[in-house]
Amino acid sequence: MKQVLVVLICLGVFTLTSSGAPTRVLSNCCNRYSKIIPKLDKIQDYKLQIKDGRCNKNAVIFIKVTGRRVCAKPNNEQVKERMKSLSKRKQRE
């Protein structure tokens, strides 16, 4: 009986560790959008997330000067303006 229990525990641990890798990748994806768009002076950069096999929705990821990431809807007008301003800022640098 003890041997069966040990085998089951080992299988459970193996299953959890082997399936843990995809979860870490998915945690880098935006799963929902923020309702608040950061002010331009608080944003350091942005990245685009594309709906593909890893991520399930398109998003703009604003990277704040604090390092915090904020997910936003790419079709939002305020988001488009922030992206345009940040792109201009990059060109000047």
C-alpha positions, 0 to 999 in steps of 0.5 A: 500500500505504501509503495502505491502511495509513493508511486502516485505521489511521484507521478503527481510531482512529475506531472506538475513539474513537466506541465509547469513550463507552459504556464510560465510562458503564458504568464507573460501574456496579457489576459485582460486589459487595464481600464486605466491607460498610464500617462505618457510621462510614466511610460518608458516603452511599449511592446505589441502582443500578437494573438498566436499559439502562446497568447490568446489576445492582441494587446499593447503592453506599456512598460512604465518607468517603474518597470510595471507592465500595463496591458491595453486594448490596441484599438483604443484611441488613447492607446493609439495616441500613446503609441504614436507619441512614444514612437516619435520620442524614440525617433528623437533619441 
